[in-house]
């Protein structure tokens, strides 16, 4: 593997702009050699040497600026690591002291001499009696329970708190260890990059000036000579092993280990995905053929296609969404968007895109098998509705399977986040919480079908005597109560996001963006409410649907809500229409994906699909399409799933670039607050002005190559020595003047709370 590919595969994405610009240097050398070709053809070695000598003046100047940038960034990360290390050590000491205190109390209470039991019991009885006489206000618990039981309860509470703190501390150690390994990798990659490019320089220019410059400037550079990272890694391993794992080094290293920086895929998973895709390719035409040829059962009853649509469409959307998220993960990984960090997932244990596709394709195989079974069961009149119920049961068993199989950690991480979403106002909201909440808002059709699913299997399927008391359906399964229940269920996803926004406002006290974002989801309440009113009153306007006043109120509410959401999608979630976008017109200054066409196409797609509801307006009139309303609703669900699939790419990219602005490469596991004496917001502001992450394949070329092209336009004169400083970087110069302001106690606020504008 070439070093350029090795570098691209192993860089820490959030630090991308702080690595050596190896590709730019390599291109510069190639262009210089191409410009020197006429001198070689003329066999004029003196002019050739003068040419390369003047190129070197600018090349080494650029190398020096790169070395300064790397040294500065390395010094900042070392200072940050030292601050974290001191905090972790103090927390370890505090927890160990608390543990010894609890152990000492437990030991003292159980180590009393047996000869003094009678005296002790007498003294204790008199003490309890005296307390009961002296204290007038006593808790009800102490009236019922013995004092010893109360004390044990307090000790257990203390132990539970200590256990949680200990687990949080272990997690903080593992993240800190990951940061040190990334920093050590940063040292190695940059030094190797300088060594490789300078070696290539000497080979192309047939000189030794590159090696001499490296020995003078790179070999003694702090980012290369510093052993502080290695020492910190050793200290972390020792402290973690001795204090948190009771000296068990194997168990400690298993917890601290860092996964390969270049993620490897499992051949077994790849094989299974291939098998499932092949099965889908066989089952899909089989389902189409059966559906096209079997219209009636053997008893001449028509097949229940409408019921099948309601019972199967929601599960189809769920499985399709899993597959599309797998494709999202592939796109993020290949473009350098660190979704593992953004979602605060354990980097040592998470699903790859292939594992997502394995789950999705496996469920799709089960879905097609179930649907095939439904068609055949309907044809043979053998309880066809067992099939969709069985498939839903399989999905629930897969999700709630308590054994440590079938991606146990990922499933229960999902259930934990889902539980936090349902209880949104009572928990702090992280990025994964509101990202998953937004995914649910695109699955509103599923919530609508929940009512039909339960009503159908209770009253319509005929498996038990529900008609023994009354031949009518339940109250919630007909009339306006049914419409009301469906509306409440459809509002739930928007309510979850609304409650999350209120919680974020409570935590941050920022009216913008959180209250404004809450207003976006509140507009969805009005859309669904007016639509429910239109549906409930439609029976009174059968002859003239256009006379229904709620129809026009619904149209107005839908238009306002769609416009609100479009503006928020483009401006806040995606960060587009930035006034400093530069050449990325209507976008933002920094982009990750390789072509601007993707961004413009996504803008058009998002606007179009946000207003696709207009088709529903024509459904309210007496047209032939009205009988296909359920199918069209399913198509709308598919469109919304695809819109969310595209939305995910640019929302995660925006969050990733915010992390790049803060150089946040590991999770922020807060154990104790770190005091900040020096406000270095100015330094962060300067960092944000840097070029940041660029696409690895089509990144911006450095201006140095353009300068070289302009310099050698005249073949008769060599004017390189007269050119001014190439691509002077004001950010590095400002950093050099402000780096002294960095103190060991300063730290970056690495939380993404302030810029997670979902």
Secondary structure, 3 states (H helix, E strand, C coil): CCHHHHHHHHCCHHHHHHCCCHHHHHHHHHHHHHHCHHHHHCCCHHHHHHHHHHHHHHHHHHHHHHHHHHHHHHHHHHHHHHHHHHHHHHHHHHHHHHHHHHHHHHHHHHCCCHHHHHHHHHHHHHHHHHHHHHCCCCCHHHHHCCHHHHHHHHHHHHHHHHHHHHHHHHHHHHHHHHHHHHHHHHHHHHHHHHHHHHHHHHHHHCCCHHHHHHHHHHCCCHHHHCCHHHHHHHHHHHHHHHHHCCCCHHHHHHHHCCCCCCCCCCHHHHHHHHHHHHHHHHHHHHHHHHHHHCCECCCCCECCHHHHHHHHHHHHHHHHHHHHHHHHHHHHHHHCCCHHHHCCCCCCCCCCHHHHHHHHHHHHHHHHHHHHHHHHHHHCCCCCCHHHHHHHHHHHHHHHCCCCCCCHHHHHHHHHHHHHHHCHHHCCCCHHHHHHHHHHHCCHHHHHHHHHHHHHHHHHCCCCCCCCCCCCCCHHHCHHHHHHHHHHHHHHHHHHHHHHHHHHHHHHCCHHHHHHHHHHHHHHHHHHHHHHHHHHHHHHHCCCHHHCHHHHHHHHHHHHHHHHHHHHHHHHHCCCCCCCCCCCCCCCCCCCCCCHHHHHHHHHHHHHHHCCCHHHHHHCCCCHHHHHHHHHHHHHHHHHHHHHHHHHHHHHHHHHHHHHHHCCCCCCCCCCCCCCCCCCHHHHHHHHCCCCCCCCCCCCCCHHHHHHHHHCCCCCCCCHHHCCCCCCCHHHHHHHHHHHHCCCCCCCCCCCHHHCCC
